[in-house]
């Protein structure tokens, strides 16, 4: 711990994950706390939010678990209001919520496409809209949005809505960064490549005969010949949220073992 975020309040939407396992959101929440931040762990599932908060508390950190649905404006607004009432400020907004709905244009009906856009992009709109007035009032704030390498690369899977929505996350973040660059507010994107998380294996399990085959195919697609971990994403998030990155905004950062530098492959 270097206390890079000492005295700051970090709000993490999508902070939950399976008990005993590490998701990108849960790792980010814990990593923020390990650097001194007070963390508000928010998830749609109360038990998942509490699990992340409990890990932080068990390590001596300070955390509050809240439940919110990022597709519901009132729910998001209440979570932010509760955070302000509890801690008086917000310094970091971390958006980790996302969904993969399989299918190309022919297999994706209107409802499926709208769900992809609402969860992956609409969630960002709601959380940023709720937090921005507080950032503007205090003259500072950092936004870290989790996108995907699929925002800029074909991943090898037929995920039309996911590609479209994650590309939108990237450019929406750039728009926020430039509009508020002179207000002390920064916004950046992390684009995870092949990351070893429980959710990924559930999402693409049907496309491989065995778990071992899936892991081997994904690892071989990366120049480093291995998958990343949620901690690789969390460490990048801590840097972007910290004052060490005070002159960095509007960046879409691949965390991918060099994957984005080569030819398209499995993500």
C-alpha positions in Angstrom: 0.0 0.0 0.0 1.3 3.4 -0.9 -1.7 5.5 0.1 -2.0 7.0 -3.4 -5.7 7.5 -2.8 -5.6 8.4 0.9 -8.6 10.6 1.8 -10.5 10.0 -1.4 -13.9 8.4 -1.8 -14.3 5.9 -4.6 -17.7 4.7 -5.9 -17.6 1.4 -7.8 -20.6 0.3 -9.7 -20.5 -3.4 -10.5 -18.3 -4.1 -7.5 -19.7 -7.6 -6.8 -18.6 -11.0 -7.9 -19.0 -14.6 -6.9 -18.1 -15.2 -3.2 -14.5 -16.4 -2.9 -13.6 -15.4 -6.5 -12.3 -12.2 -8.1 -14.2 -10.2 -10.7 -12.8 -7.1 -12.3 -15.1 -4.9 -10.2 -14.4 -6.6 -6.9 -10.7 -6.4 -7.5 -10.9 -2.7 -8.4 -12.9 -2.0 -5.2 -10.3 -3.7 -3.0 -7.4 -2.2 -4.9 -8.8 1.3 -4.3 -9.2 0.6 -0.6 -5.7 -0.8 -0.3 -4.4 2.6 -1.6 -6.3 4.4 1.1 -9.7 5.2 -0.5 -13.0 4.9 1.3 -15.0 2.6 -1.1 -18.7 2.5 -1.8 -19.2 -1.0 -3.3 -22.4 -1.0 -5.4 -24.0 -4.0 -7.1 -27.4 -5.1 -8.2 -27.1 -8.1 -5.9 -26.9 -7.0 -2.2 -24.9 -10.0 -1.1 -22.3 -9.4 -3.9 -21.9 -5.8 -2.8 -21.6 -6.7 0.8 -19.0 -9.4 0.0 -16.7 -6.8 -1.6 -17.2 -4.4 1.2 -16.5 -7.1 3.8 -13.2 -8.0 2.1 -12.2 -4.4 2.4 -13.2 -4.2 6.0 -11.3 -7.4 6.8 -8.1 -5.7 5.6 -8.7 -2.7 7.8 -10.2 -0.5 5.1 -13.4 1.5 5.1 -16.3 0.4 2.9 -20.0 0.9 2.4 -22.1 -1.7 0.5 -25.1 -0.4 -1.5 -27.6 -2.0 -3.9 -28.5 -0.2 -7.1 -29.8 -1.1 -10.6 -27.8 0.9 -13.2 -30.7 0.7 -15.6 -32.9 2.7 -13.2 -32.2 6.4 -12.8 -33.8 6.7 -9.4 -31.8 3.8 -8.1 -28.5 5.3 -9.3 -29.4 8.8 -7.9 -30.2 7.3 -4.5 -26.9 5.5 -4.4 -25.0 8.7 -5.1 -27.1 10.7 -2.6 -26.5 8.1 0.1 -22.7 8.3 -0.6 -22.7 12.0 -0.3 -24.7 11.9 2.9 -22.3 9.3 4.4 -18.9 10.8 3.3 -19.6 14.3 2.0 -17.8 13.9 -1.3 -17.0 11.6 -4.2 -13.6 11.6 -5.9 -13.6 8.5 -8.1 -16.4 7.1 -10.2 -15.7 3.6 -11.5 -18.1 2.0 -13.9 -17.7 -1.8 -14.3 -21.2 -2.9 -15.2 -21.5 -4.7 -18.6 -23.3 -7.5 -20.3 -22.6 -9.7 -23.3 -25.7 -10.7 -25.3 -24.6 -13.2 -28.0 -25.7 -12.9 -31.6 -25.0 -11.0 -34.8 -27.5 -8.6 -36.5 -29.8 -11.3 -37.7 -29.9 -13.0 -34.3 -30.3 -9.8 -32.3 -33.8 -8.4 -32.0 -34.7 -4.9 -30.9 -35.1 -5.8 -27.3 -31.7 -7.6 -27.1 -29.9 -4.7 -28.8 -31.5 -2.1 -26.5 -30.6 -4.2 -23.5 -27.0 -4.2 -24.6 -27.0 -0.5 -25.1 -28.9 0.3 -21.9 -26.7 -1.8 -19.7 -23.3 -1.0 -21.3 -23.8 2.7 -22.3 -26.9 3.8 -20.5 -25.4 2.8 -17.2 -22.5 5.1 -17.8 -24.8 8.0 -18.7 -26.8 7.6 -15.5 -23.9 7.3 -13.1 -21.9 10.1 -14.7 -25.0 12.4 -14.8 -25.5 11.7 -11.1 -21.9 12.3 -10.0 -20.9 15.3 -12.3 -22.7 18.0 -10.2 -20.6 17.0 -7.2 -17.4 16.9 -9.2 -18.1 20.3 -10.6 -18.9 21.7 -7.2 -15.6 20.5 -5.7 -13.6 21.2 -8.9 -12.2 17.7 -9.2 -13.0 14.1 -9.9 -11.8 11.1 -11.8 -14.0 8.7 -13.9 -12.7 5.3 -14.9 -14.9 3.4 -17.3 -14.4 -0.3 -18.1 -14.9 -1.0 -21.8 -13.3 -3.9 -23.7 -10.8 -4.7 -26.4 -14.0 -5.6 -28.4 -14.6 -1.9 -28.6 -11.9 -1.6 -31.2 -11.2 -5.3 -32.4 -13.2 -8.2 -33.6 -13.0 -10.7 -30.8 -13.8 -13.9 -32.7 -17.3 -14.1 -31.3 -20.6 -13.0 -32.7 -21.5 -10.2 -30.3 -23.0 -7.4 -32.4 -24.6 -5.4 -29.5 -21.5 -5.8 -27.3 -19.2 -4.4 -30.0 -21.5 -1.5 -30.7 -22.1 -0.6 -27.0 -18.5 -0.9 -25.9 -17.3 1.3 -28.9 -19.9 3.8 -27.6 -18.4 3.6 -24.1 -15.0 4.6 -25.5 -16.2 7.6 -27.4 -18.6 8.7 -24.7 -15.7 8.8 -22.2 -13.6 10.9 -24.6 -16.6 13.3 -24.9 -16.8 13.6 -21.2 -13.1 14.1 -20.8 -12.8 16.9 -23.3 -16.0 18.7 -22.2 -14.9 18.9 -18.6 -11.1 19.0 -19.0 -10.8 22.5 -17.8 -13.0 21.8 -14.8 -10.6 19.6 -12.9 -12.4 16.4 -14.1 -10.7 13.5 -15.8 -12.3 10.6 -17.6 -10.5 7.5 -19.0 -11.3 4.1 -20.3 -9.7 0.7 -19.6 -10.1 -1.9 -22.3 -9.5 -5.3 -20.9 -8.3 -8.0 -23.3 -8.3 -11.7 -22.4 -8.9 -11.6 -18.6 -9.4 -14.7 -16.4 -12.7 -14.0 -14.7 -15.7 -16.2 -13.6 -18.1 -14.2 -15.7 -16.2 -14.6 -18.9 -16.2 -18.4 -18.6 -20.0 -18.4 -18.1 -20.5 -16.1 -21.1 -18.5 -18.1 -23.6 -18.7 -21.6 -22.1 -20.9 -23.1 -24.9 -18.4 -22.3 -27.6 -15.8 -24.8 -26.3 -15.9 -28.5 -25.5 -14.1 -28.2 -22.2 -12.9 -25.5 -19.8 -9.3 -26.5 -20.5 -9.8 -26.0 -24.3 -11.3 -22.5 -23.6 -8.4 -21.5 -21.4 -5.8 -22.7 -23.9 -7.5 -21.0 -26.9 -7.8 -17.7 -25.0 -4.2 -17.8 -23.8 -2.8 -18.6 -27.2 -4.5 -15.6 -28.7 -2.4 -13.3 -26.5 1.2 -12.4 -27.5 2.2 -13.1 -23.9 0.6 -16.5 -24.2 -1.3 -16.1 -21.0 -4.5 -14.5 -19.7 -4.6 -11.4 -17.6 -6.1 -11.2 -14.1 -8.7 -8.9 -12.6 -5.8 -7.4 -10.7 -4.2 -6.2 -13.9 -7.4 -4.2 -14.5 -7.5 -3.0 -10.9 -3.9 -1.8 -10.9 -4.5 0.2 -14.1 -7.7 1.7 -12.5 -5.8 2.8 -9.4 -3.2 4.6 -11.5 -5.8 6.4 -13.7 -7.8 7.4 -10.6 -4.7 8.7 -8.7 -3.0 12.0 -8.9 -0.1 10.3 -10.6 -2.3 10.4 -13.7 -3.3 14.1 -13.2 -2.3 15.0 -16.8 -4.0 12.0 -18.4 -7.6 12.2 -19.7 -9.5 10.9 -22.7 -7.3 7.8 -22.9 -8.6 4.4 -24.0 -6.0 2.1 -22.4 -5.7 -1.5 -23.6 -4.7 -3.9 -20.8 -4.3 -6.9 -23.0 -0.7 -8.3 -23.1 -0.1 -6.7 -26.4 -3.2 -8.2 -28.0 -4.4 -5.0 -29.6 -1.1 -4.5 -31.4 -1.5 -7.7 -33.5 -4.0 -9.3 -35.7 -7.6 -9.9 -34.4 -8.0 -12.9 -32.2 -10.2 -14.3 -29.5 -11.1 -12.0 -26.6 
